[in-house]
Amino acid sequence: MRLSVIMTTYNAPVWLEKVLWGFSAQTHKDFEIVIGDDGSGTETTDLISDMREKTGLDIRHVRQEHNGFGKCRILNKAILHAQSEYLVFTDGDCIPRRDFLEVHAKEAGPGRYLSGGYHRLPMSTSKAIGKDDILTGRCFSLHWLTAHGMAKSFKNLKLITSNNQAHILHRITTTRCTFKGSNASAWLADALKINGFDERMPHGGLDREFGVRLVNMGIRPKHVRYNAIVIHLDHSRSYSDPKMVKANKALRVSNARHKVSRTEYGISRLISDGYRPAVDSLAMKLLEKISDGYRNN
């Protein structure tokens, strides 16, 4: 099963390099990476070119000029570049364990999306992780992480959970299964039918709202929180605004209440504004079929 990994980045090349080394070590090899870049400088562009050569990864760099927090728009652009039927979403500060894509590929099924989580690290641990730690997988070892500054916590359980234990924990967990942009996956056709991410939304809950509309369309969520593992590198969140988070939540709650499945402020608006991928993609071909279906109905 071929996958399109969709990730975003903004001026964090040191963290992005670690993430790309993580994808170079995946047990599931049949995938492309589409990096949605919200206006980073040349250091990020140079890094992506360098890592493409060093790792042999199939990486597409989709960049837009920075004009405030534009994550939803760059995500929609990245989706339009996808060449695979199945999308795996993550972020440019989340290092995947070597079986991350294998889990998403195995657990994928019709009429569902998958939702994992992330294991947040302190800054000292984030900085300590090097290339060899990623390629050998030792940066996912509980012993290594605690020896390099990570606090002991019951949340560390997911790092030592076996596949059999993971399936049991998924059945008994009380955590709601909501779409998490750092670790989630969905069918490309379903993402296009709901018109992608709502570009009215700044930082704070934009991924959960995307998941709400998938559910409203009849797509069932499924946990992979204990077997699809990523570790989240620390960073500041100076862009976060409590008022924006509150407004995003209000939109999500309203859409859930009124069973809204398709936003008018997503991919179709990009297309109407004249945006097109440079290469004819599977996403664009599917979008034409979906648009024809809407017109015929």
N, C-alpha and C positions, 0 to 999 in steps of 0.2 A: 504494500500500500504506500503510494507516494504522498508525502505531506508537504504543505507549505507552512513554514514557521514564520509567523508575523510578530515582529518585535519593534519597539520604539526606542529612540535614544535622543538625548540632547546634551551635547558638550560633556560627555563622560567617557572619553576614549579608554581610560585605564580600566574602568569597570567593564566596558564593552569588550575589550580584548579578553578578559577572563571568561566572559560569557561565551565568546566564540570558541575558545579552547574547549569549553565544556561541550559544545555541539560537535566539535571535531572528534570527540571520544565516544559518541553515541553508538550503541549496539545496533540500532535501527539506522541504516545508511541511506535509505531512499527518501531524500527530502531536499528542499530548497529553503533558503532563508531570504525573507524580504524585510529589510531594515527600513522602517519609517523614521526619517530623521527630521525633527522639527527645527531645522535651521542651525545645526552645529557648524563649527568652524572647520578649517581645512585639516586640522589634526585628526578629526574623525574620518574625513574622506580618505586621508592618507592611510590611516589605520586599517580601514575596511579593505582597501586595495592590497595592503601588505598581508593581511590575514587571509584574503582570498588566495593569494599565491602560496603562503606557508601551509595552509590547511587543505587546499583543494576543494573547499566548500563552495557550493553553488550559491553565491550571495548576490542579491540585487539591492542596490542602494537607491532608495527613493527619498529625495530631499525636497523640502520646501523652505522658503525664507521664514525666519522667525518673526512672528507678529503676535506676541503674547502666547499664552498656553494654547497650542493648537493640536493637542494630541488626537482628538476625534477626527479632525480633518486628515492628518497624516496617516492615521489608521485606515481610514476609508481609501486613501490613495494606495496604501500598501495592499489592501485587499484586492483592488482592481488589477494589481500586477500578478496575482496568484496564478500559478500554472497547475495547481493540484486541486482535487475535489474536496480535500479535507484540510482545514486550517487549525494550526496549533498556535495559541496566543501566549506570549510571554513578554518580558521586559528586558532592556539592555543592561539591567543590574541584577539579573537572576541567573545564577549558574545552575545548569541542569545536571542532575545525576546521570550517569551513563545510560540508564534504562528509561529515562524520561520519555523519549519519543516512542520507545517500544511499548510502554504502558498505554500511551494515548492511542497508538495504532491498534493494539489488541482490544482495548475497551470500547473503541468507537462502534457505533451501531446506528441504524436508521431511526429517525425520530427522536434523537437524544443529543444533548451536549454534555461534555465532561467538565468537571470543575475540581481543581486541586487547591493547593494553598502554597504558602512559602514559609521558609524558616528564616526569620530575620536575625541577622548577625550584628554584633556591635562593630564600631569602626575599627577597633584594634584587630579583631579577627578578620574583617574584610580586607584590611591592608596586608595581613600576614599571608594570605592565600597567593601562591605563585603558580606558574604554569605546570610544574611537575606535580604539585599537590592536586591539581585538577585532573591531569592526565592519568595519574595513578589512582584517583578516586579517594585519596586519604583525607581530603578536605570535607568529605561527607562522613568521616569517622567521628563518632561522639567523643572518643578519647582525644583525637587530634584537636577538635574544635574547642573542647573545654581546656585543653592545655594551652590554647592560643587565645584565651580571653572570653569565651562564651560562657555565660552563667548556666548553672545546672537548673533544670526546670522540667516539669512533667511534659511540657510541650516538645521536649527533645525525643519523646517516644517515637515519633514518626520516622526518625533517622535509623532506628534499629528494628523496625517492624518488618516481618516477613510478608510475602505475598498472601499466604493463608491468613495470617493475622490481620492484614489490611482489609481483606474482604469481610471478616467478622466485625472489625471496627467500623467499617462503612455502614453495616447494617444497624449497629447499635448507637452510632453517634447522634447526638442531639443538635449538632451544628447544621444550620440550614445550608442547603446546596445551592449557592448563588454563583453567578458567573464572575470569575476573578481574572482580570486581564493579565496577571503575572503567570497564570497557570490554568489554562482552559482550552477547550477545543470544540469545534463545531463544523458542520458541513458548509462548504462554500455557498452552495445554493440556498441554504437557510439564511446565512448572513446577508446574501443579496436580497432575498425576499423581504426581510425586515428593513432593508435599505441601509444597512450598516449602522455605524455609530451616529448618535444625534449631535450634530456640530454646534448646537446651542450650549452644550454642556462643557464648562471648564473643569478643572481638577475636582475630583471628589465624587465617586460613585458612578462614573460614566459606564464602567463595565457592568455593574449590577443592573443598570437600566437596560443595557443591551440584552442581558439575560432575561429580564422581565418580558421584553417583547418576543423573545424566542419562545418562552413559556406560553405567552398569549397566542402564539401561532400554533401551539400544540406540541412543542418540542419539550421532552422530559429531561430534567437534569439528573446527572449521576455523579456520585463522589469518586474522585481518584486522589483524595487528599493524603492518604496513607501509603500510596504506592507510586505516585508521580511526583517526585521530589525535586524542588529547587531551593537553593539557599540564596537569600536576598542580601545583597551588599548594602551597607549603610550609606546614607546620604542625607543632606539637609532637605527640608521641604518648605523653602521660603516662598514658593508659589501658592501654597495652600491658603485659602481664604474661607473662614467659617461661614460667611454669608453665602458664598458660592456653593459650598457643600450643602447648606440648608436648602438653597434653591434647587439644586440637583435632586436632593431627596424628595422634595415636593413634586417634582416632575415625575420621578420614578413611581412614587406612591399613586399619583393621579393616573399614570399609564396602567398600573396594575389594577386599579379600581375600575377603570373604563375599558379594560381588555384591549388596549392599543397594541398592535403588533408591528405597525410600520410608521416610521417617522418621515415627515416631509422635509427634514433638514439633514439628510444623509447623502448617500452616494449619488442619487438622482440629481441633487443640486450641483454636485461636482461636475457631472456630465453636462448639465445644462449650462454651466459656466465655461464649458469648453475643454475640461480636463480629459485627456486620453493618455494611457500608457504608451510609451514609445514603441513597444512591441505588442502585437495582438496577443492577448492573454486568454486563458481559459475563462477567467472571470468575466471578461468583456463578452465572450461568446455566450456564456450562460445568462448574462444580464440581458442580452438581446432577446433570448428566448423567453425570459421572465417578463420583459416589457411587452413582448408580443402577446403573451398570455393575458396581461392586464388589459391591453387594448381590445382583445377579442371578447373579453368579459364585460 
